[in-house]
Amino acid sequence: MAEDYAIDLENVTRVYRRDDFEIRALDDVTIRIPQGLFAAIMGPSGSGKTTLLNLIAGIDHATSGRVVVGGEDVTGMKEKELARWRSRHIGLVFQFYNLIPVLTAFENVELPLLLTPLRKAERRAHVETALRVVGLSDRMNHYPRQLSGGQEQRVAIARAIVADPTIIVADEPTGDLDARSAEEILSLLRELNRQFHKTIVMVTHDPRAERFVDTVYRVDKGSLIGVQAVAQEQVPRPAGTGA
């Protein structure tokens, strides 16, 4: 049943046209991701991973096919409707953090809540909870330039979860981090998945990610070429939260 899936893409094609050229980024892709899964989308550069993620996040539109995310058919939604839907259902994490340098960690995390009817005290409670979850309660008044790359990504993850989204969508979240920080971020994402039952979909080139996720969806040349369930091993939790 469709309601068992957090993400249900059926026969989805995405074609970009530039002048006389046609680029088929996705070609008749059907992919279903169950609720509560920590999923990785992997494949070579140009395989269609980011296009797939953008469709799931409602950032892009399919040329044809059907896209159902969080139980809602987003295929034909207009931009304003999509923006409202994203604010309720999608938490976005990017490779380069996308933090605003003149705002503190607290203020960066609070940003999505400024579009909600929450009062100031309620927003503060949400932000403090999100920063505590990612292990940065003691850094809330720091600016991005005062944080390490791993800490900046933790702030970005706190921003993604502060409004309690249905699905967390992460685009190469470890791509700009050293090995230790990358593993700490992957551990944090898995903890969010396990403790808070968040569906997480992550595009990544990082082979270490396979140790942390439940299922790997492999794409190549715009097609889904395989789905691999991952046998979970016990991954040691990194010492401290100084990523």
C-alpha positions as CSV (number, residue, x, y, z in Angstrom):
1,M,0.0,0.0,0.0
2,A,1.2,3.5,-0.8
3,E,0.8,4.6,2.8
4,D,3.5,2.2,3.8
5,Y,6.0,4.2,1.8
6,A,7.5,7.5,2.8
7,I,8.6,8.0,-0.8
8,D,6.9,6.5,-3.9
9,L,8.1,7.4,-7.3
10,E,6.4,5.6,-10.2
11,N,7.7,5.6,-13.8
12,V,9.4,9.0,-13.2
13,T,11.3,10.6,-16.1
14,R,13.1,14.0,-15.9
15,V,14.3,15.6,-19.1
16,Y,16.2,18.8,-19.3
17,R,16.3,20.7,-22.6
18,R,19.0,23.2,-23.5
19,D,18.6,24.6,-27.0
20,D,18.4,21.6,-29.3
21,F,19.9,19.2,-26.7
22,E,17.9,16.9,-24.6
23,I,19.4,15.5,-21.3
24,R,17.5,12.6,-19.8
25,A,18.6,12.8,-16.2
26,L,16.1,10.1,-15.1
27,D,14.5,7.5,-17.3
28,D,11.4,5.7,-16.2
29,V,12.5,5.3,-12.6
30,T,10.3,3.5,-10.0
31,I,11.6,3.6,-6.5
32,R,9.8,3.0,-3.2
33,I,11.3,3.8,0.2
34,P,9.5,2.6,3.3
35,Q,8.8,4.8,6.2
36,G,11.5,5.0,8.9
37,L,14.2,3.8,6.5
38,F,17.8,5.2,6.4
39,A,18.5,5.0,2.7
40,A,21.5,5.9,0.6
41,I,21.3,6.8,-3.1
42,M,24.7,6.0,-4.7
43,G,26.1,6.0,-8.2
44,P,28.7,7.7,-10.3
45,S,28.7,11.4,-11.1
46,G,26.0,12.2,-13.6
47,S,24.0,9.2,-12.7
48,G,20.9,11.1,-11.7
49,K,21.3,11.0,-7.9
50,T,20.9,14.7,-7.2
51,T,18.0,14.9,-9.7
52,L,16.3,12.1,-7.8
53,L,16.8,13.8,-4.5
54,N,15.5,17.1,-5.8
55,L,12.3,15.4,-6.9
56,I,11.9,13.8,-3.5
57,A,12.5,17.2,-1.8
58,G,10.0,19.0,-4.1
59,I,12.8,21.2,-5.5
60,D,12.3,20.0,-9.0
61,H,9.4,18.6,-11.1
62,A,9.2,15.3,-13.0
63,T,8.7,15.6,-16.7
64,S,6.5,12.5,-16.5
65,G,5.5,9.9,-13.9
66,R,4.1,10.2,-10.4
67,V,5.9,11.5,-7.2
68,V,4.3,10.8,-3.8
69,V,6.2,11.9,-0.7
70,G,5.0,11.9,2.9
71,G,1.7,10.5,1.6
72,E,1.0,13.5,-0.6
73,D,1.1,13.6,-4.4
74,V,3.5,16.4,-5.2
75,T,3.6,15.8,-9.0
76,G,1.4,18.7,-10.0
77,M,1.9,21.1,-7.1
78,K,2.6,24.7,-8.0
79,E,5.5,26.5,-6.5
80,K,3.7,28.2,-3.6
81,E,2.0,24.9,-2.6
82,L,5.3,23.1,-2.9
83,A,7.0,25.6,-0.6
84,R,4.3,25.1,2.1
85,W,4.5,21.3,1.7
86,R,8.3,21.4,2.0
87,S,8.1,23.5,5.2
88,R,5.9,20.8,6.8
89,H,7.6,17.7,5.5
90,I,11.2,18.1,4.4
91,G,14.4,18.8,6.3
92,L,17.3,19.7,4.0
93,V,21.0,19.0,4.7
94,F,23.6,20.2,2.1
95,Q,27.2,19.4,1.5
96,F,28.4,23.0,2.2
97,Y,26.1,23.6,5.2
98,N,24.5,26.8,3.7
99,L,24.7,28.6,7.1
100,I,24.4,32.4,7.1
101,P,27.7,33.7,8.4
102,V,26.4,36.7,10.2
103,L,24.0,34.6,12.3
104,T,24.8,32.5,15.3
105,A,24.2,28.8,15.4
106,F,21.0,29.5,17.4
107,E,19.8,32.0,14.8
108,N,20.6,29.7,11.8
109,V,18.6,26.9,13.4
110,E,15.7,29.2,14.2
111,L,15.3,30.4,10.6
112,P,12.7,27.8,9.4
113,L,10.6,28.5,12.5
114,L,10.3,32.2,11.6
115,L,7.8,31.1,8.9
116,T,5.6,29.4,11.5
117,P,3.0,30.8,14.0
118,L,5.2,29.7,17.0
119,R,5.9,32.4,19.6
120,K,9.4,33.5,20.5
121,A,9.6,31.3,23.6
122,E,8.3,28.3,21.7
123,R,10.9,28.8,19.0
124,R,13.6,29.0,21.6
125,A,12.5,25.7,23.1
126,H,12.5,24.0,19.7
127,V,16.0,25.4,18.8
128,E,17.5,24.5,22.1
129,T,16.2,20.9,21.7
130,A,17.5,20.6,18.2
131,L,21.0,21.8,19.2
132,R,21.0,19.5,22.2
133,V,20.1,16.5,20.0
134,V,23.1,17.2,17.7
135,G,25.4,17.8,20.7
136,L,25.9,21.5,20.3
137,S,24.1,23.1,23.3
138,D,27.4,24.8,24.3
139,R,27.9,26.3,20.8
140,M,24.5,28.0,20.2
141,N,25.9,31.5,20.4
142,H,28.9,30.8,18.2
143,Y,29.1,32.0,14.6
144,P,29.9,29.6,11.7
145,R,33.4,30.9,11.4
146,Q,34.0,29.9,15.1
147,L,33.0,26.3,14.4
148,S,34.7,23.3,12.7
149,G,33.3,21.9,9.5
150,G,31.8,19.0,11.5
151,Q,30.2,21.4,13.9
152,E,28.8,23.5,11.1
153,Q,27.2,20.4,9.6
154,R,25.7,19.6,13.0
155,V,24.1,23.0,13.0
156,A,22.8,22.4,9.5
157,I,21.3,19.1,10.7
158,A,19.7,20.9,13.7
159,R,18.2,23.4,11.3
160,A,16.8,20.5,9.2
161,I,15.1,18.8,12.2
162,V,13.9,21.8,14.2
163,A,10.5,21.9,12.6
164,D,10.1,18.1,13.0
165,P,9.9,17.2,9.3
166,T,8.6,13.9,8.0
167,I,11.7,13.2,5.9
168,I,15.3,14.3,6.1
169,V,16.9,14.8,2.7
170,A,20.7,15.0,2.7
171,D,22.9,15.8,-0.3
172,E,26.5,14.7,0.2
173,P,26.4,15.6,3.9
174,T,30.0,14.3,4.4
175,G,31.5,15.5,1.2
176,D,33.3,18.4,2.7
177,L,34.5,16.7,5.9
178,D,37.5,14.8,7.1
179,A,37.2,11.1,7.8
180,R,36.6,11.4,11.5
181,S,34.0,14.2,11.2
182,A,32.3,12.3,8.3
183,E,31.8,9.2,10.5
184,E,30.5,11.3,13.4
185,I,27.9,12.9,11.0
186,L,26.9,9.5,9.7
187,S,26.5,8.2,13.3
188,L,24.4,11.3,14.1
189,L,22.1,10.7,11.1
190,R,21.7,7.0,12.1
191,E,20.9,8.0,15.7
192,L,18.2,10.4,14.4
193,N,16.8,7.6,12.3
194,R,16.8,5.1,15.2
195,Q,15.7,7.3,18.1
196,F,13.2,9.5,16.3
197,H,12.1,7.2,13.5
198,K,12.9,9.7,10.9
199,T,13.0,8.6,7.3
200,I,16.4,9.8,5.9
201,V,17.4,9.8,2.2
202,M,21.0,10.6,1.6
203,V,22.9,11.0,-1.7
204,T,26.5,10.1,-1.2
205,H,29.7,9.1,-2.9
206,D,31.1,8.1,0.5
207,P,31.6,4.3,0.7
208,R,31.7,4.5,4.5
209,A,28.0,5.4,4.4
210,E,27.0,1.8,3.6
211,R,28.0,0.8,7.2
212,F,25.4,3.2,8.6
213,V,22.3,2.9,6.3
214,D,19.6,0.2,6.0
215,T,19.4,0.1,2.2
216,V,21.4,1.3,-0.7
217,Y,19.6,2.3,-3.9
218,R,22.1,2.4,-6.8
219,V,21.5,4.5,-9.9
220,D,23.4,4.8,-13.1
221,K,22.7,6.7,-16.4
222,G,19.3,7.8,-15.1
223,S,18.1,4.4,-14.1
224,L,17.7,2.5,-10.9
225,I,20.0,-0.5,-11.3
226,G,19.8,-2.2,-7.9
227,V,18.5,-2.2,-4.3
228,Q,20.7,-3.6,-1.6
229,A,19.7,-4.2,2.0
230,V,22.7,-3.7,4.3
231,A,23.4,-6.0,7.2
232,Q,24.0,-3.6,10.0
233,E,27.2,-4.0,12.0
234,Q,27.9,-2.4,15.4
235,V,29.6,0.9,14.6
236,P,31.4,2.3,17.5
237,R,30.1,5.7,18.6
238,P,32.8,8.4,18.2
239,A,34.1,9.9,21.4
240,G,32.7,13.3,22.2
241,T,30.8,15.6,19.9
242,G,33.6,17.8,18.6
243,A,33.0,17.0,15.0
